[in-house]
Amino acid sequence: MAEKILVKSMPLLANGDRLSRAEFERRYAAMPNDKKVELIEGIVYMASPLRFESHAEPHGNLIGWLGVYQVATPGVRLGIEPTLRLDLDNEPQPDGVLLLDEKVGGQSRISDDDYIEGAPEFVAEIAASSVGYDLYDKKRAYRRNGVKEYFVWQVYEQQLDWFRLTNDEYVCLSPDGGILRSEVLPGLWLAVDAWVGGDMGRVLAVLQEGINSLEHTEFVRELSKKNVDG
């Protein structure tokens, strides 16, 4: 009679697990259902069910805003909840990213198995509250890995923070005339009061002003030249 060989099953991911990125990926691949799970500073975080007004709706607004900019800016790519391989202890899934294509000098790349490796130029998160990890461990991981701008919308507090990486530290951008303007992605403008008030018509109108600006026109020309030269 043949001897039975016992095969130990792969342990399931659980909140609070402390894992390397390689082990995290192995366990994630073995999960029976697709689920948002992140590795932040070596600790596993599993998403709770998402409510509509505190996450799904503002997430939709965020992607609508970023999507209009991406369409108007060849060389910029948009991702919704992509997995980022940042370093050996961090593999987050931010709510939205804008990145420059490698062909135009982007600082991240798409791996052979179709993941983002490295830091996108712009990362955005919808945080239900400031007590979450978006403004602490995750922010620290993004800063250390060189995410140039980090956008966090705290829904309950109605607080918007847009950080710019300056001298290895995150500094909050200040609105000019009520409008925040990206320093990394020219023309990406946001009317703060309209965003807080949920007036997406005004948000998109101001974004269009940014897209029509000279700085955006010059940025698109620069990206096009890099693409041709490459």
C-alpha positions in Angstrom: 0.0 0.0 0.0 1.4 3.3 -1.1 2.3 5.7 1.8 0.2 8.8 2.0 2.0 12.1 1.7 0.5 14.9 3.7 0.7 18.2 1.9 0.4 21.2 4.2 -2.0 23.7 2.8 -1.1 27.3 2.3 -2.1 29.5 5.3 -4.7 32.1 4.5 -4.0 35.7 4.7 -5.3 37.4 7.9 -5.3 41.0 9.2 -2.1 41.7 11.1 0.0 39.0 9.5 3.7 40.0 9.3 5.1 38.8 6.0 7.7 39.4 3.4 6.4 40.6 0.1 7.2 37.3 -1.6 5.2 35.3 1.0 2.4 37.8 0.8 2.2 37.3 -2.9 2.2 33.5 -2.6 -0.7 33.6 0.0 -2.6 36.2 -2.0 -2.5 34.0 -5.1 -3.9 31.1 -3.1 -6.9 33.1 -1.9 -10.2 31.7 -3.2 -11.8 35.1 -4.0 -10.5 38.4 -5.3 -10.3 40.8 -2.4 -8.4 44.0 -1.6 -5.5 43.1 0.6 -2.4 45.2 1.1 1.0 44.8 2.6 2.1 47.9 4.4 5.4 48.0 6.2 5.3 44.2 6.4 1.8 44.0 7.9 -1.3 42.6 6.1 -4.4 44.8 5.9 -7.6 43.4 4.6 -10.3 45.8 3.4 -13.7 45.9 5.1 -17.0 46.0 3.0 -17.1 49.4 1.4 -20.0 51.8 2.1 -21.4 54.0 -0.6 -21.2 57.6 0.5 -18.1 57.2 2.6 -16.1 55.4 -0.1 -17.7 54.2 -3.3 -19.1 57.6 -4.4 -16.0 59.7 -3.6 -13.9 57.0 -5.2 -16.0 57.4 -8.3 -15.6 61.2 -8.2 -11.8 60.8 -7.9 -11.5 58.5 -10.9 -13.8 60.7 -12.9 -11.5 63.7 -12.2 -8.3 61.8 -12.9 -9.7 60.1 -16.0 -10.5 63.4 -17.7 -6.9 64.5 -17.1 -5.4 61.3 -18.3 -7.4 61.4 -21.6 -6.2 64.9 -22.3 -2.5 64.1 -21.5 -0.9 61.5 -23.7 1.9 59.7 -21.9 0.1 59.7 -18.6 -1.6 56.4 -17.5 -4.4 55.9 -15.0 -4.9 52.9 -12.7 -7.7 52.0 -10.4 -6.7 50.0 -7.3 -3.5 48.6 -9.0 -1.1 46.5 -7.0 2.2 48.4 -6.4 5.4 46.6 -5.7 7.1 49.3 -3.8 9.7 47.5 -1.8 10.2 44.2 0.1 7.7 45.3 2.8 5.1 47.2 0.9 2.6 46.1 -1.7 -0.4 48.5 -1.5 -3.5 48.9 -3.7 -4.2 52.6 -3.8 -7.6 53.9 -4.9 -6.1 55.6 -7.9 -2.7 56.4 -9.5 -1.4 58.5 -12.4 1.9 57.5 -13.7 4.1 58.6 -16.6 4.7 55.9 -19.2 8.3 54.5 -19.2 8.6 55.8 -22.8 8.4 59.4 -21.5 10.6 59.0 -18.5 8.3 57.6 -15.9 9.9 56.4 -12.7 7.9 53.1 -12.4 7.6 50.2 -14.8 5.1 47.5 -15.7 6.5 44.1 -14.8 6.4 41.0 -17.1 3.5 39.7 -15.0 1.6 43.0 -15.3 2.2 44.7 -12.0 3.5 48.2 -11.3 7.0 48.1 -9.9 8.3 51.2 -8.3 6.6 54.5 -7.4 4.0 56.1 -9.6 4.2 59.9 -9.9 0.8 60.5 -8.2 -1.1 58.3 -5.8 -4.6 59.0 -4.4 -6.4 57.4 -1.4 -10.0 57.8 -0.1 -9.7 57.6 3.7 -12.9 57.3 5.7 -11.1 58.9 8.6 -7.8 60.3 9.6 -7.3 57.5 12.2 -6.7 55.0 9.3 -3.3 54.0 8.1 -3.4 56.1 4.9 -1.9 59.1 6.8 0.6 57.1 8.8 2.3 53.8 7.7 1.2 54.0 4.1 2.2 57.7 3.8 5.6 56.8 5.2 6.0 54.0 2.7 5.0 56.2 -0.3 7.4 58.9 0.8 10.3 56.6 1.3 9.8 55.0 -2.1 9.5 58.3 -4.0 5.8 58.8 -4.8 6.1 62.5 -5.9 2.5 63.5 -4.9 0.1 61.9 -2.5 -3.5 62.9 -2.4 -5.7 61.9 0.6 -9.4 62.7 0.9 -10.7 62.1 4.5 -14.4 61.8 4.0 -15.6 62.0 7.6 -13.5 65.0 8.4 -14.1 66.6 5.0 -10.3 67.2 4.9 -8.2 67.2 1.8 -4.4 66.8 1.9 -2.3 66.9 -1.2 1.4 66.3 -0.4 4.4 67.0 -2.6 7.6 65.2 -2.0 10.2 67.9 -1.3 13.7 67.2 0.0 12.6 63.6 1.0 9.6 65.0 3.0 5.9 65.4 2.2 4.8 69.1 2.3 1.1 70.0 1.8 0.4 72.0 -1.4 -1.4 75.3 -0.7 -4.4 76.4 -2.8 -4.0 79.5 -4.9 -7.4 81.3 -5.3 -9.1 78.2 -3.9 -7.4 75.9 -6.5 -4.8 73.2 -5.8 -2.4 72.7 -8.7 -0.1 69.7 -9.2 3.6 70.5 -9.4 4.4 67.1 -11.0 1.5 66.8 -13.5 0.9 70.3 -15.0 -2.7 71.1 -15.5 -4.1 68.8 -12.9 -6.1 71.4 -11.0 -8.7 70.9 -8.3 -11.2 73.4 -6.9 -11.1 72.6 -3.2 -14.5 74.0 -2.1 -16.2 72.4 -5.1 -14.6 69.0 -4.2 -15.5 69.3 -0.5 -19.1 70.3 -1.5 -19.5 67.5 -4.0 -19.9 69.9 -6.9 -18.3 67.7 -9.6 -19.5 70.0 -12.4 -17.4 72.8 -11.0 -14.5 70.4 -10.3 -14.4 69.3 -13.9 -14.8 72.9 -15.2 -11.7 74.0 -13.2 -9.8 70.9 -14.3 -10.6 71.9 -17.9 -9.1 75.3 -17.2 -5.9 73.5 -16.1 -6.0 71.4 -19.3 -6.4 74.5 -21.4 -3.5 76.3 -19.6 -0.1 77.0 -21.2 1.7 74.8 -18.6 -0.4 71.8 -19.7 0.2 72.5 -23.4 3.9 72.7 -22.8 3.9 69.5 -20.7 2.1 67.6 -23.4 4.6 68.9 -26.0 7.4 67.8 -23.8 6.0 64.3 -23.3 5.4 63.9 -27.0 9.0 64.9 -27.8 10.3 62.3 -25.3 8.1 59.6 -26.8 9.4 60.4 -30.3 13.1 60.6 -29.1 12.7 57.4 -27.2 
